[in-house]
Amino acid sequence: MRLLLVDDNGVNRYTVSKALQRVGYLVSEVNSGEAALERYDQSDFDLVLCEIDLPGMDGIDVLQGIKQLAPDAMVVLMTEQANVETAVQALRHGAHDFLIKPCSSEDIRESVERGIATARSLTRRRRLLDAIERTVSELAREISDTAPADRDMEPGSAKIRERLPPRGNAISLGSLSVLPGKYQIESDAGSVGLTPTEFDLLLYLAAHRSRVVSCQELVREVRGYHAEEAEAREVIRPHVSNLRRKLKRLGDIDLIVNVRGIGYRLGEIAEAG
């Protein structure tokens, strides 16, 4: 596992790096936010461990920059100047964890291990979606190859067409078509792109549309880690807000329903005309 450690304090970098190398991690070190973004863009890392109180570009800026490069990136932030506002801001922008210094080497290793486990879980989900997409595509081609060329009116031909996935490899949600792999939603009104978190959030709500899903459950199943309900609300709220804004472009203004004090559920989706 490859880690990127970002800290302007040389002593801190040395001790944290040694603690992580001791248990088998490969650690690259940089001393500024600007260098962190440049290094991250050039190499593959499984997790980033970043000090918030950096000169110039601070840790929150680094977090936002990395998330633009890789929305599913695992980032753990550290700080000595802890306050609720900073913690909420870090989690709102997608930090995996928030550590308050001084923290032990064991605390850091445990946080990194949880982040790596979450990254592996997300990778497995992506691979599963890709495998499903390939399987559906191959099935569609097989059905298309075996179907009579110009005999749409013969008995059974309608059943063959029904077995074909709608709009290529899309998953149908009423009048909406959700495109795995592309992270897009299409309708007659156009199409919008989603982040991987927004995409997984929408599909999880769709899979459990008969009930209200708590924010804690959404963080666990979509983001891949445990959070208390109050914290989970702060993490999920901006993703829901962004998803709602994008869905409004397609006309489904009230698709995601907020049940105050409980969580979210999926509203009724109009069927395609």
C-alpha positions in Angstrom: 0.0 0.0 0.0 1.4 3.4 -1.0 0.8 6.4 1.2 1.4 10.1 0.6 2.4 12.0 3.8 2.0 15.8 3.8 3.5 17.8 6.7 5.7 20.9 6.8 7.3 19.8 10.0 10.3 17.5 9.4 10.2 15.9 12.8 6.6 15.0 12.4 7.1 13.6 8.9 10.0 11.4 10.1 8.2 9.9 13.1 4.9 9.3 11.3 6.6 7.9 8.2 8.7 5.5 10.3 5.6 4.3 12.3 3.9 3.5 9.0 6.9 2.0 7.3 7.4 -0.3 10.3 4.1 -2.1 9.5 4.8 -2.4 5.8 3.5 0.8 4.1 5.4 2.6 1.3 5.5 6.2 2.3 6.2 9.2 0.1 6.8 12.6 1.9 6.2 16.2 0.8 6.2 19.4 2.9 3.6 21.6 1.2 0.1 21.4 -0.2 1.3 22.4 -3.7 3.8 19.6 -3.7 1.2 17.2 -2.5 -1.2 17.9 -5.5 1.7 17.7 -7.9 2.9 14.3 -6.5 -0.6 12.9 -6.3 -1.3 13.8 -9.9 1.9 12.0 -11.0 1.6 8.8 -9.0 -0.9 6.4 -7.6 -1.5 6.4 -3.8 -3.9 4.3 -1.8 -4.3 7.0 0.9 -3.1 10.5 1.8 -2.3 11.6 5.3 -2.2 15.4 5.5 -1.6 18.1 8.1 -4.3 20.8 8.0 -2.2 23.7 9.2 0.1 24.0 6.3 1.6 27.3 5.1 0.0 28.6 1.8 -2.3 25.9 0.6 -3.8 24.3 3.8 -5.0 20.7 4.3 -8.6 21.5 3.4 -7.4 23.0 0.1 -5.3 19.9 -0.5 -8.3 17.7 0.3 -10.5 19.6 -2.3 -7.8 19.4 -4.9 -7.3 15.7 -4.5 -11.0 15.0 -4.6 -11.1 16.8 -7.9 -8.5 14.5 -9.3 -10.0 11.4 -7.7 -13.4 11.6 -6.1 -13.0 8.3 -4.2 -9.5 9.2 -2.8 -9.0 8.3 0.9 -7.7 11.4 2.8 -7.0 11.5 6.5 -6.5 15.0 8.0 -4.5 15.9 11.1 -4.4 19.1 13.2 -3.5 20.5 16.5 -6.0 23.4 16.2 -9.1 21.3 16.5 -12.6 22.9 16.4 -16.0 21.7 15.3 -16.1 24.0 12.3 -12.9 22.6 10.9 -13.9 19.0 11.5 -17.3 19.5 9.8 -15.6 21.2 6.9 -13.2 18.4 6.5 -15.9 15.7 6.6 -18.1 17.8 4.3 -15.4 17.9 1.7 -15.0 14.1 1.9 -12.2 13.4 4.4 -12.1 9.8 5.5 -11.0 10.7 9.0 -10.0 13.7 11.2 -7.2 13.2 13.8 -6.5 15.6 16.6 -2.8 16.0 17.6 -1.1 14.8 19.7 -2.1 11.3 18.6 -0.3 8.1 19.0 1.3 6.1 16.2 -1.3 3.4 16.9 -4.1 5.9 16.3 -2.6 6.9 13.0 -2.0 3.3 11.9 -5.6 2.4 12.8 -7.0 5.3 10.9 -4.9 4.4 7.9 -5.9 0.8 8.1 -9.6 1.8 8.1 -9.0 4.1 5.1 -7.3 1.3 3.2 -10.1 -1.1 4.0 -12.6 1.5 2.7 -10.6 2.0 -0.5 -10.5 -1.7 -1.2 -14.3 -1.9 -0.6 -14.9 0.9 -3.1 -12.6 -0.8 -5.6 -14.5 -4.1 -5.3 -17.8 -2.2 -5.9 -16.4 -0.5 -9.0 -15.1 -3.8 -10.4 -18.4 -5.5 -9.7 -20.3 -2.7 -11.5 -17.9 -3.0 -14.4 -18.3 -6.8 -14.5 -22.2 -6.4 -14.5 -22.0 -3.9 -17.3 -19.8 -6.2 -19.4 -22.1 -9.1 -18.7 -25.2 -7.2 -19.7 -23.5 -5.9 -22.8 -22.5 -9.4 -23.9 -26.0 -10.7 -23.2 -27.5 -8.0 -25.3 -25.2 -8.8 -28.2 -26.0 -12.5 -27.9 -29.7 -11.8 -27.9 -29.4 -9.4 -30.8 -27.3 -11.9 -32.9 -29.8 -14.7 -32.4 -33.0 -12.6 -33.0 -34.6 -12.8 -36.5 -33.4 -9.8 -38.6 -36.8 -8.7 -40.0 -39.4 -10.6 -38.1 -40.4 -8.2 -35.3 -44.1 -9.1 -35.6 -43.6 -12.9 -35.1 -44.7 -14.5 -31.8 -42.0 -14.1 -29.2 -40.1 -11.2 -30.8 -41.6 -8.8 -28.3 -40.3 -10.9 -25.4 -36.8 -10.8 -27.0 -37.0 -7.0 -27.1 -38.1 -6.8 -23.5 -35.0 -8.7 -22.4 -32.7 -6.2 -24.0 -31.5 -3.6 -21.5 -33.1 -0.2 -22.0 -30.9 2.4 -23.6 -27.8 0.3 -24.0 -26.5 -0.8 -20.6 -28.6 1.5 -18.5 -30.5 0.8 -15.3 -34.1 2.1 -15.6 -35.6 4.3 -12.8 -38.9 5.2 -14.2 -38.3 7.7 -17.0 -34.6 8.0 -16.0 -31.8 5.8 -17.3 -28.8 5.4 -15.0 -25.5 4.5 -16.8 -23.1 2.4 -14.7 -19.4 3.0 -15.6 -20.2 6.4 -17.1 -21.8 7.8 -13.9 -24.5 9.5 -15.9 -28.3 9.9 -15.7 -30.3 10.4 -18.9 -33.9 11.4 -19.6 -35.8 13.0 -22.4 -34.7 16.4 -21.0 -31.0 15.6 -21.4 -28.2 14.0 -19.3 -26.1 14.9 -16.2 -22.9 13.5 -14.8 -22.6 12.3 -11.2 -19.7 11.8 -8.9 -19.2 8.1 -7.8 -20.6 9.0 -4.3 -23.7 10.6 -5.8 -24.1 7.7 -8.2 -23.9 5.1 -5.4 -26.2 7.2 -3.1 -28.9 7.4 -5.8 -28.8 3.6 -6.5 -28.8 2.7 -2.8 -31.9 4.8 -2.2 -33.5 3.3 -5.3 -32.7 -0.2 -4.0 -34.4 0.6 -0.7 -37.1 2.9 -2.0 -39.8 1.3 0.2 -38.3 2.8 3.4 -36.5 5.8 4.8 -32.7 5.3 5.0 -30.8 7.0 7.8 -27.8 9.1 7.1 -25.7 6.8 9.3 -26.6 3.9 7.0 -25.9 5.9 3.9 -22.4 6.8 5.1 -21.7 3.1 6.0 -23.0 1.6 2.8 -22.0 4.4 0.3 -18.9 5.9 1.8 -17.8 2.7 3.5 -17.1 3.7 7.1 -19.0 4.2 10.4 -20.1 7.6 11.7 -22.5 8.8 14.4 -25.9 10.1 13.0 -25.1 13.8 13.7 -21.8 13.5 11.9 -23.3 11.4 9.1 -25.9 14.1 8.4 -23.1 16.6 7.8 -21.3 14.2 5.5 -24.4 13.2 3.4 -26.2 16.5 3.2 -23.8 18.1 0.6 -23.9 15.0 -1.6 -27.8 15.0 -1.5 -27.8 18.7 -2.2 -25.6 18.3 -5.3 -27.6 15.3 -6.5 -30.9 17.2 -6.1 -29.5 20.1 -8.1 -28.4 17.8 -10.9 -31.7 16.0 -11.0 -33.6 19.2 -11.3 -32.1 19.7 -14.7 -33.9 16.5 -15.7 -37.3 17.6 -14.3 -37.3 15.3 -11.2 -37.4 18.1 -8.7 -38.7 16.1 -5.7 -37.0 12.8 -6.4 -35.1 12.7 -3.1 -37.3 13.3 -0.1 -35.9 14.4 3.3 -37.7 12.9 6.2 -36.7 15.3 9.0 -34.9 13.7 11.9 -34.8 10.3 10.2 -33.1 10.4 6.8 -33.9 10.2 3.1 -36.1 8.2 0.8 -36.6 8.1 -2.9 -39.8 9.7 -4.1 -42.1 8.6 -7.0 -40.4 8.6 -10.4 -42.6 9.3 -13.4 -42.6 6.5 -15.9 -41.4 7.2 -19.5 -44.3 8.3 -21.7 
